[in-house]
Every structure is written in structure tokens, then in C-alpha cells.
Amino acid sequence: MKNQQAKLISLVKQHEKWFSESLPLVASENVASRTVRQVLSSDLGHRYAEGWPGERVYAGCKFIDQIELEAISLAKTLFKAEFADVRPVSGACANLAVYSTLSDPGDTMMALSIPNGGHISAGKKEFSGTAGLVHGLDIEYFVFDKENMNIDVDQTKKKLKALQSAGKKVKIVMFGGSLFLFPHPVKDLVEAILEVGAVPCYDAAHVAGLIAGGKFQDPLGEGAHIMSFSTHKTLFGPQGGAVVSKSQYGEGLKKAVFPGTSSNHHLHNVAAKALTFVEFLKFGASYAKAVTANAQTLAEALAQKGENVLGENHGYTQSHQVAIDVTKYGDGGQVEKKLENMNIIANRQLLPGDLQAGRHYTNPGGIRLGVSELTRLGMGKSEMKEVAEVLHVALTTDKVDAVKKRVRELRRLHQRVKYSFDDSPAYFYR
């Protein structure tokens, strides 16, 4: 038993040492501050509190209720919302609560297809997507303009009318996605969505931090009625989910979260979410500004080096993400493995047109880069230019040791969490 314990602790230490010497460029990841991580290991993680504050199924929630009510208040402030539920244990569960609130199995939802940036939580049943497989929704896709890497407003309006004429009950139109370079045209489509009897919603899983920091768009202010999101990614908290909305959806969402889609939620995460919201109210604006500036700098530098960066018509990106077509090097799966071997952690990405070209999610045409974590580690524009240089070398050569050396040097002075109340180490076990 002691040998197994030692082995497991050793593996954790090896992981942290590896990441401390790597470039973490996965767009869905970030690092939390020491204070947030301490709360995550508190006694709250042992407790149960089914239900809403003040309406619990369990005793022992005197302080838990106060923590959750504070988290709710902070979320409403951060996102200028009338209602907030901080209990969902993930962004996918938050989406499922939205689906359960607004629709019945057999109803229709419009969302992005996965090659056009959609997330699997809004996917069809035949792809094991949450919306189709778990809630039984029929999924229709936005019409997408791949030249501009965004939703085609006019063609989507026509499609909504056509679906209504065909007798389809479109109940939800879900903006947002997984590959998410530019703000979605919420304002331009709200009227058409409401005309067909649907509710405009927004999955802000990736961009919640940019929204909270005032650097992307304001979905609720632009007409979305409900916004679901993850509490990590650009919102640099614990892994989890939340929903904010207009007040009219509050009771439905509360029941959809409990007992509809969860039993006990994760109380240590709720406290960590609350602390993250406090951090974001203080540091979010400067962090979001740095993230978007870093992403644009990285994209421009890669394009200058001859990489096929998507979104050129609009300056490559307005979010934390950069998307690259890597088909000249093989496919995204091969490139992902090559980069990982050089301590550059990125992920493969389906791109518009991939399925028509016979590519699949295991061998897509692209990779997706995210700068959220490097930004929280203190990197700025000058470092982004160096990151672009290292990436270009990694893509065009097989000099593994030389690339690793450059990556280690880049990371040497960036081992601590910034934009936080405490200047804490990013890694504790290494």
C-alpha cells in the first residue's frame, strides 16, 4: 500500500514538474490562486447541502448557506444578471439545466455544429452530444460563414423561418461554442429568435472571464435571456459551472439544477467560485485586457511567420483563442502529439470544412491555442512573440531537445499566479 501511495504522489509531482517546464496552451484550462485552492481542500468538500440555501434537505448548512448566497450575489454583480445559480458541477451540467428548463424531448435547439466551433454539450444524439443523447433535443445548426468565422445572420434568419414553416418547435437558440474567436451576433438575431417562439441563450463556457472583464461582449445586455458558463477557462476559478439569467427563469432553473440534473452539488467548489468572483471583480478587467491583447499578438506573429491562422478578415481573434490550419504539416492529431513531445500542450481542433474533406476529430485540420493560462502566469506581448517563434520552430523542425530547452527558458520566470490577491506558486508538489 505504501508503494502505491508513493507511486501516486510521485506521478502528481512528475505532472507538475512537466507542466512547470511546458507551455500550457489548452484554451479550456487555467490555474487558480492559492486561496481558491486552499478552499477546495477544506471540510466543505465532505458535506452535503441538497437544495437551495434555506431550503436544504440536510442539516449542518448554517455557514454553507451563507457562502452560497454570497456566491450568488457576486455572480449577479459580475454578470449584471437578475438571477444566478452557482450549483452546476460543470458547464455541460449547466447547459443541461438550461435545456431542461426551456424544452421537452423532441423539441428543437439551434446551435453551432462541432466543425464550426460548437461544443459536444450542444451536440446531436448520433454524436453522443449532451443535448441530443441526454435531453432528446433535435439539433439544427446555425448557418456559418467560414470566411468570417462567425454565424451568418441573414441566412440564419431565413433558416429559423423555414424551420417554423416546416412545423419544427425551435425552443432554444444557443450562441457560444468551443472554438470561439469572435463575439456572436446576439443583437442581430434576437428579434428573429423571439418571433419563432424560441429563447435566446448563450454558452459562455470559454469566454465568461472576458465577458466579466468587459472585453468580449455582454450577452445578457445584448438580448440573451440565459447565459451558462464554466467557472474555469478564462474565468480562472475551480472547474465547475453556473447559470445567470433574467429573473423570470429563476424558479425553473433552480428545479432543473436540483433535483433535475444533480443531487448534492460540490460545496468546496461553490466557496472557490465565490472567491474567484471576488478576484475577478478586482483584477478581471486588467486580466481580460491582457488576455485578448496576448491572443491577438500571438495570432499576428504566427501569421507573419507563414502559419495559416484563421479569422484573418477580422484580425484573427477577439478572444483568448487562436486557430491554425495545420494541414500542411499533416493533421491536427499528429501535430498535437508532436507538440506535446516538445512540451507544448495544445489540442487538435475540427475546422469548418473538415468533415467534407474526410477528416475526423481524431485527425482534424487544425489546432486550437489558448493564452488564458500563460497570461495568468504573467506573460505579456513580448513573451507571446517568443511563443510564436517557438511554435513555428516546433511545427517546422524535429529538434525536440532544442525546442524543449527554449520552452524551459520561456517558463523559467513564469511560475507564479498573477491577477490575484496573493502571489502564489502555480505548482505546489513539484
Backbone torsions as a table, in degrees:
resi	resn	phi	psi	omega
1	MET	NA	-42.1	179.7
2	LYS	-62.8	-37.5	178.6
3	ASN	-64.7	-39.8	177.7
4	GLN	-65.8	-41.3	177.7
5	GLN	-60.8	-47.6	-179.4
6	ALA	-61.9	-39.8	179.8
7	LYS	-62.8	-44.1	-178.2
8	LEU	-65.7	-43.2	177.5
9	ILE	-63.5	-39.2	178.3
10	SER	-61.8	-41.0	179.6
11	LEU	-64.2	-39.7	176.6
12	VAL	-61.9	-44.8	179.8
13	LYS	-63.5	-40.6	178.6
14	GLN	-63.0	-41.0	178.0
15	HIS	-60.4	-47.9	-177.6
16	GLU	-65.8	-38.8	177.2
17	LYS	-62.7	-42.7	178.9
18	TRP	-60.1	-47.8	-178.2
19	PHE	-68.5	-29.1	177.9
20	SER	-68.7	-16.5	179.7
21	GLU	-112.6	17.4	-176.8
22	SER	-122.5	169.0	172.2
23	LEU	-102.4	101.8	179.5
24	PRO	-79.0	104.7	-175.2
25	LEU	-118.3	19.7	175.7
26	VAL	-76.0	123.5	-170.8
27	ALA	-69.3	-16.8	-178.4
28	SER	-98.4	11.1	-176.9
29	GLU	-120.8	158.8	176.6
30	ASN	-161.4	-178.9	176.5
31	VAL	-123.6	140.8	179.6
32	ALA	-94.7	159.4	179.8
33	SER	-76.0	167.5	179.7
34	ARG	-57.8	-45.3	-177.6
35	THR	-59.6	-44.5	179.0
36	VAL	-63.4	-42.0	-178.0
37	ARG	-70.1	-32.4	176.4
38	GLN	-64.9	-42.1	178.4
39	VAL	-64.0	-34.9	179.2
40	LEU	-62.6	-26.0	180.0
41	SER	-100.0	13.8	-178.5
42	SER	-79.1	176.0	178.8
43	ASP	-63.1	-19.3	179.0
44	LEU	-55.7	-30.2	-179.2
45	GLY	-68.2	-10.2	179.7
46	HIS	-96.7	-6.3	-165.2
47	ARG	-105.9	163.7	178.0
48	TYR	-117.4	144.5	177.8
49	ALA	-153.6	53.5	-178.6
50	GLU	-56.1	137.2	177.7
51	GLY	103.8	-170.5	-178.3
52	TRP	-93.9	151.5	177.1
53	PRO	-51.6	130.9	-177.0
54	GLY	85.9	-7.5	-178.7
55	GLU	-130.7	34.3	-172.1
56	ARG	-73.7	153.4	173.9
57	VAL	-83.4	-22.9	-176.1
58	TYR	-110.4	151.7	170.2
59	ALA	-83.3	172.5	177.1
60	GLY	86.6	17.7	-172.7
61	CYS	-106.9	17.0	-175.3
62	LYS	-54.2	-47.8	-178.5
63	PHE	-88.6	-30.4	177.1
64	ILE	-59.4	-42.3	178.2
65	ASP	-60.1	-42.9	-179.0
66	GLN	-64.9	-40.7	178.4
67	ILE	-62.3	-45.8	-177.1
68	GLU	-67.8	-39.1	177.3
69	LEU	-63.6	-36.1	176.2
70	GLU	-66.2	-41.9	177.9
71	ALA	-61.2	-41.7	178.3
72	ILE	-62.1	-46.8	-179.6
73	SER	-61.3	-43.1	-180.0
74	LEU	-65.4	-41.2	178.4
75	ALA	-62.3	-42.3	178.5
76	LYS	-62.7	-40.1	178.1
77	THR	-66.6	-45.8	-175.0
78	LEU	-63.1	-37.0	-175.4
79	PHE	-111.2	11.0	177.4
80	LYS	53.0	48.9	-173.9
81	ALA	-111.8	155.1	177.6
82	GLU	-85.4	-27.4	-178.4
83	PHE	-139.0	146.5	175.2
84	ALA	-145.1	142.2	172.4
85	ASP	-127.7	117.8	-175.3
86	VAL	-101.8	11.9	-174.3
87	ARG	-84.0	-26.7	-176.4
88	PRO	-52.6	137.8	-174.6
89	VAL	-85.5	-5.4	176.2
90	SER	-161.5	167.4	175.5
91	GLY	-64.6	-36.4	178.6
92	ALA	-65.4	-39.4	177.2
93	CYS	-68.2	-34.4	175.2
94	ALA	-62.9	-42.5	177.5
95	ASN	-63.6	-41.3	-179.9
96	LEU	-62.8	-36.0	176.0
97	ALA	-64.7	-37.8	176.9
98	VAL	-64.3	-46.8	179.6
99	TYR	-59.0	-42.7	-177.1
100	SER	-68.1	-31.7	179.6
101	THR	-71.1	-38.4	-167.0
102	LEU	-104.9	-11.6	-169.9
103	SER	-148.0	168.4	173.6
104	ASP	-118.8	156.8	174.4
105	PRO	-52.7	136.5	-178.1
106	GLY	98.4	-18.5	174.4
107	ASP	-71.5	170.7	-176.2
108	THR	-111.6	139.7	171.1
109	MET	-123.8	141.1	174.1
110	MET	-103.4	133.5	-180.0
111	ALA	-154.0	176.9	175.6
112	LEU	-75.5	143.6	169.3
113	SER	-71.5	156.6	-176.6
114	ILE	-61.8	-43.6	177.5
115	PRO	-63.4	-22.6	178.1
116	ASN	-94.4	11.4	175.1
117	GLY	112.7	-3.0	-177.5
118	GLY	-69.6	157.9	179.3
119	HIS	-99.4	152.4	-177.0
120	ILE	-63.9	-22.4	178.5
121	SER	-68.5	-15.1	175.0
122	ALA	-109.8	22.2	-172.5
123	GLY	-90.7	168.2	179.3
124	LYS	-74.8	158.4	179.9
125	LYS	-59.9	-40.3	-177.0
126	GLU	-65.8	-16.0	175.0
127	PHE	-104.4	13.0	-177.1
128	SER	60.8	28.7	177.3
129	GLY	-71.0	146.2	-176.9
130	THR	-56.3	-46.8	-175.3
131	ALA	-61.2	-42.4	-178.7
132	GLY	-83.0	-45.7	-174.3
133	LEU	-73.1	-42.6	-174.2
134	VAL	-90.4	-42.5	-175.1
135	HIS	-104.7	-6.1	175.6
136	GLY	72.9	26.3	178.6
137	LEU	-79.8	146.3	170.6
138	ASP	-89.5	126.1	-173.8
139	ILE	-104.7	126.1	170.1
140	GLU	-112.0	149.0	-174.3
141	TYR	-100.7	144.9	165.9
142	PHE	-57.1	147.9	167.7
143	VAL	-77.6	129.3	-171.0
144	PHE	-116.0	136.3	176.7
145	ASP	-99.6	99.6	-173.8
146	LYS	-73.1	-20.2	176.3
147	GLU	-67.9	-37.1	179.8
148	ASN	-101.0	-0.9	178.0
149	MET	52.9	47.9	179.8
150	ASN	-156.6	171.1	179.5
151	ILE	-68.1	135.7	175.8
152	ASP	-83.4	109.8	-172.6
153	VAL	-64.4	-53.1	-174.8
154	ASP	-63.1	-44.3	-178.8
155	GLN	-69.8	-32.1	177.1
156	THR	-69.6	-38.5	175.4
157	LYS	-58.9	-44.1	179.1
158	LYS	-63.6	-39.6	-179.3
159	LYS	-66.8	-40.1	177.6
160	LEU	-59.2	-44.2	179.1
161	LYS	-65.7	-39.7	179.8
162	ALA	-64.9	-40.2	178.1
163	LEU	-64.0	-41.0	177.9
164	GLN	-63.8	-42.9	179.4
165	SER	-63.6	-30.5	179.9
166	ALA	-81.8	-0.3	177.0
167	GLY	86.6	12.4	178.5
168	LYS	-82.3	135.0	179.1
169	LYS	-90.3	91.7	176.2
170	VAL	-79.3	110.8	-177.1
171	LYS	-99.4	-29.4	-175.9
172	ILE	-133.9	136.3	167.0
173	VAL	-119.4	113.9	-171.6
174	MET	-106.1	105.6	172.1
175	PHE	-75.4	172.8	177.8
176	GLY	92.0	169.3	-178.1
177	GLY	-177.6	-167.4	-177.2
178	SER	-99.2	-44.7	167.5
179	LEU	-95.5	111.6	-163.2
180	PHE	-142.9	88.3	-174.4
181	LEU	-90.7	-34.9	-172.8
182	PHE	-132.1	151.8	176.0
183	PRO	-54.7	143.0	179.0
184	HIS	-86.3	152.4	-173.5
185	PRO	-79.2	63.2	-178.5
186	VAL	-60.7	-52.7	-178.2
187	LYS	-54.4	-42.3	-173.3
188	ASP	-72.3	-18.9	-174.7
189	LEU	-113.5	-9.1	-175.0
190	VAL	-57.1	-47.4	-177.0
191	GLU	-60.2	-44.9	-179.4
192	ALA	-65.3	-35.2	179.1
193	ILE	-66.4	-47.3	-179.2
194	LEU	-65.1	-33.5	-179.3
195	GLU	-62.3	-30.7	-180.0
196	VAL	-93.3	6.6	176.5
197	GLY	84.2	15.6	179.9
198	ALA	-96.7	164.5	177.3
199	VAL	-106.6	125.1	177.3
200	PRO	-76.0	121.4	-179.7
201	CYS	-124.5	168.4	-173.9
202	TYR	-147.2	121.5	175.5
203	ASP	-91.9	103.4	-176.6
204	ALA	-99.7	25.0	-175.9
205	ALA	-48.5	-46.4	-176.7
206	HIS	-82.6	-32.6	-167.8
207	VAL	-112.1	13.0	-177.5
208	ALA	-57.4	-40.3	178.9
209	GLY	-66.4	-36.1	178.1
210	LEU	-70.1	-36.6	176.4
211	ILE	-65.5	-48.2	180.0
212	ALA	-62.3	-32.2	179.6
213	GLY	-86.2	1.2	176.2
214	GLY	74.0	27.0	-175.4
215	LYS	-121.7	14.5	179.3
216	PHE	-132.5	-80.4	172.2
217	GLN	-157.3	172.3	-178.9
218	ASP	-118.5	85.0	-172.2
219	PRO	-55.4	-46.7	-178.7
220	LEU	-66.0	-38.5	177.6
221	GLY	-68.8	-24.4	-178.4
222	GLU	-91.9	-3.1	174.3
223	GLY	125.0	-9.2	174.8
224	ALA	-66.1	142.1	-179.9
225	HIS	-90.5	-30.7	-178.5
226	ILE	-137.1	140.1	176.2
227	MET	-130.0	121.5	173.6
228	SER	-100.3	155.3	178.9
229	PHE	-162.4	163.5	171.4
230	SER	-91.5	153.7	-178.5
231	THR	-101.7	10.8	171.9
232	HIS	-117.0	-142.3	-178.7
233	LYS	57.6	-124.4	-179.8
234	THR	-74.5	-17.8	171.1
235	LEU	-93.6	103.3	-160.1
236	PHE	-82.1	52.9	-179.8
237	GLY	-108.5	-155.5	178.3
238	PRO	-75.9	158.6	175.7
239	GLN	-66.8	125.2	-178.1
240	GLY	175.6	-172.1	-178.6
241	GLY	-138.3	172.7	176.8
242	ALA	-162.8	164.9	176.9
243	VAL	-136.3	136.4	171.2
244	VAL	-126.2	152.5	-173.8
245	SER	-164.1	177.1	166.1
246	LYS	-67.4	153.0	-173.3
247	SER	-61.6	-28.1	-175.3
248	GLN	-63.7	-18.5	-179.0
249	TYR	-98.4	-0.9	-172.5
250	GLY	-57.8	-52.2	-176.7
251	GLU	-63.6	-39.7	178.5
252	GLY	-64.7	-42.2	179.8
253	LEU	-67.2	-40.2	178.6
254	LYS	-56.6	-46.3	-178.8
255	LYS	-71.7	-31.6	179.2
256	ALA	-69.9	-32.3	177.3
257	VAL	-75.6	-48.0	174.1
258	PHE	-140.6	124.4	8.6
259	PRO	-94.0	7.7	-170.3
260	GLY	-60.6	-48.7	-171.9
261	THR	-125.0	4.5	177.3
262	SER	-156.6	159.6	170.6
263	SER	-100.7	-104.8	174.7
264	ASN	-78.1	134.7	172.9
265	HIS	-90.6	175.2	-170.8
266	HIS	-94.4	103.3	-168.4
267	LEU	-71.2	-33.6	175.6
268	HIS	-64.5	-34.4	177.1
269	ASN	-68.8	-35.7	178.4
270	VAL	-61.9	-44.9	177.7
271	ALA	-63.3	-39.8	178.9
272	ALA	-67.6	-37.0	175.0
273	LYS	-60.9	-44.9	-179.4
274	ALA	-59.4	-45.1	178.9
275	LEU	-65.1	-36.8	176.3
276	THR	-63.0	-42.0	178.1
277	PHE	-61.3	-39.3	177.2
278	VAL	-62.5	-46.3	177.3
279	GLU	-58.0	-41.6	-175.4
280	PHE	-71.0	-33.2	176.1
281	LEU	-63.1	-30.2	179.3
282	LYS	-86.7	-45.3	-169.4
283	PHE	-113.3	-5.4	-170.8
284	GLY	-62.5	-40.3	-177.6
285	ALA	-64.0	-45.8	-179.5
286	SER	-69.9	-35.4	178.2
287	TYR	-65.9	-48.8	-178.9
288	ALA	-61.1	-39.1	177.5
289	LYS	-62.0	-43.0	179.7
290	ALA	-67.7	-39.5	-179.9
291	VAL	-61.0	-50.8	-176.8
292	THR	-66.6	-36.5	177.2
293	ALA	-66.4	-40.5	179.3
294	ASN	-65.3	-41.8	-179.9
295	ALA	-62.6	-43.0	-179.7
296	GLN	-66.8	-40.2	177.8
297	THR	-62.3	-44.6	179.3
298	LEU	-62.2	-45.7	-178.8
299	ALA	-61.8	-46.5	-178.9
300	GLU	-63.8	-41.0	-179.7
301	ALA	-66.1	-39.2	177.5
302	LEU	-66.1	-41.2	178.5
303	ALA	-63.2	-40.1	178.8
304	GLN	-63.2	-26.2	178.9
305	LYS	-88.3	4.8	175.3
306	GLY	95.7	5.9	177.5
307	GLU	-77.2	147.4	-176.5
308	ASN	-86.4	82.6	-177.5
309	VAL	-86.8	128.8	-178.5
310	LEU	-76.1	160.0	175.2
311	GLY	83.2	21.4	-176.0
312	GLU	-57.5	-35.5	-176.3
313	ASN	-59.0	-23.5	-177.4
314	HIS	-124.9	30.3	176.4
315	GLY	80.4	21.9	173.2
316	TYR	77.2	-44.6	-177.8
317	THR	-164.4	150.8	168.8
318	GLN	-125.6	10.5	-178.6
319	SER	-117.7	-155.0	177.9
320	HIS	-91.4	-1.1	-170.2
321	GLN	-107.9	151.2	171.5
322	VAL	-132.3	132.8	-179.9
323	ALA	-116.2	133.1	-178.1
324	ILE	-126.0	130.8	169.9
325	ASP	-80.0	117.0	-174.9
326	VAL	-111.8	20.1	-174.6
327	THR	-63.4	-20.5	177.5
328	LYS	-72.2	-12.7	178.3
329	TYR	-105.9	-1.0	-174.8
330	GLY	130.1	-119.4	174.4
331	ASP	-136.7	171.7	-175.5
332	GLY	-62.2	-33.3	178.1
333	GLY	-65.6	-43.5	178.6
334	GLN	-64.8	-42.8	-179.0
335	VAL	-66.0	-40.9	177.9
336	GLU	-56.5	-46.6	-179.5
337	LYS	-66.2	-39.9	179.5
338	LYS	-62.7	-46.6	-179.6
339	LEU	-64.5	-41.7	179.2
340	GLU	-59.7	-38.6	178.8
341	ASN	-65.0	-19.9	178.1
342	MET	-102.0	13.7	-179.9
343	ASN	67.6	30.9	172.1
344	ILE	-115.2	111.6	-171.5
345	ILE	-100.3	105.0	178.5
346	ALA	-133.8	177.3	177.8
347	ASN	-132.4	149.3	178.7
348	ARG	-66.6	156.5	-173.6
349	GLN	-147.8	125.3	169.7
350	LEU	-64.1	138.9	-179.8
351	LEU	-118.9	159.0	174.7
352	PRO	-53.3	131.0	179.8
353	GLY	93.2	-8.9	-177.2
354	ASP	-62.9	-45.2	-177.1
355	LEU	-64.6	-39.2	178.0
356	GLN	-64.5	-27.9	179.3
357	ALA	-87.5	4.7	177.7
358	GLY	83.8	13.6	178.7
359	ARG	-94.0	159.0	-172.7
360	HIS	-131.0	173.1	-177.9
361	TYR	-66.5	-21.3	175.8
362	THR	-79.8	-22.8	179.2
363	ASN	-136.4	58.2	-176.4
364	PRO	-75.7	-179.4	-177.7
365	GLY	-89.1	-7.9	-171.9
366	GLY	-136.8	174.7	166.4
367	ILE	-127.5	151.8	178.0
368	ARG	-116.0	130.2	178.7
369	LEU	-113.4	144.1	175.3
370	GLY	-130.2	140.1	-176.3
371	VAL	-106.2	7.6	-175.7
372	SER	-58.6	-46.6	-175.3
373	GLU	-73.1	-43.6	178.2
374	LEU	-61.3	-35.1	177.7
375	THR	-66.4	-42.4	179.8
376	ARG	-67.9	-22.9	175.4
377	LEU	-83.2	3.6	172.1
378	GLY	99.7	5.7	179.8
379	MET	-78.0	146.3	179.2
380	GLY	-125.9	-160.0	-173.8
381	LYS	-61.1	-40.8	-178.3
382	SER	-64.1	-40.5	177.0
383	GLU	-66.2	-33.9	179.2
384	MET	-63.5	-35.9	177.0
385	LYS	-65.6	-37.1	176.2
386	GLU	-68.3	-40.0	177.2
387	VAL	-59.4	-43.4	178.5
388	ALA	-60.6	-41.8	179.2
389	GLU	-63.6	-45.2	179.8
390	VAL	-64.3	-42.3	178.0
391	LEU	-61.3	-43.6	-179.3
392	HIS	-62.9	-43.3	177.6
393	VAL	-62.6	-43.6	-179.6
394	ALA	-62.4	-37.9	-179.5
395	LEU	-72.7	-29.0	-170.9
396	THR	-105.5	-5.5	179.0
397	THR	-133.2	174.9	175.3
398	ASP	-117.9	24.9	-177.4
399	LYS	-84.4	78.3	-173.3
400	VAL	-59.2	-51.8	-175.5
401	ASP	-64.2	-38.2	-179.9
402	ALA	-65.9	-40.3	178.8
403	VAL	-67.8	-44.2	178.4
404	LYS	-57.4	-40.3	179.9
405	LYS	-62.5	-43.1	179.2
406	ARG	-66.7	-38.1	178.0
407	VAL	-63.7	-45.6	179.5
408	ARG	-59.5	-41.0	-179.7
409	GLU	-66.2	-39.8	177.0
410	LEU	-61.7	-38.4	-176.3
411	ARG	-83.1	-14.8	-169.9
412	ARG	-53.4	-42.7	-176.5
413	LEU	-97.3	9.9	-176.6
414	HIS	-128.4	75.1	-176.2
415	GLN	-123.6	6.5	-175.2
416	ARG	-127.2	153.5	-176.6
417	VAL	-84.0	125.0	178.4
418	LYS	-104.9	-179.9	-178.4
419	TYR	55.0	49.1	-174.3
420	SER	-149.1	159.3	175.8
421	PHE	-69.8	-22.6	177.6
422	ASP	-126.9	137.7	178.6
423	ASP	-83.2	84.3	-170.0
424	SER	-104.4	155.2	175.3
425	PRO	-68.2	146.9	177.6
426	ALA	-77.1	-22.9	-176.3
427	TYR	-132.0	133.7	-175.7
428	PHE	-107.0	-24.5	-169.5
429	TYR	-99.8	-15.1	-167.4
430	ARG	-66.9	NA	NA
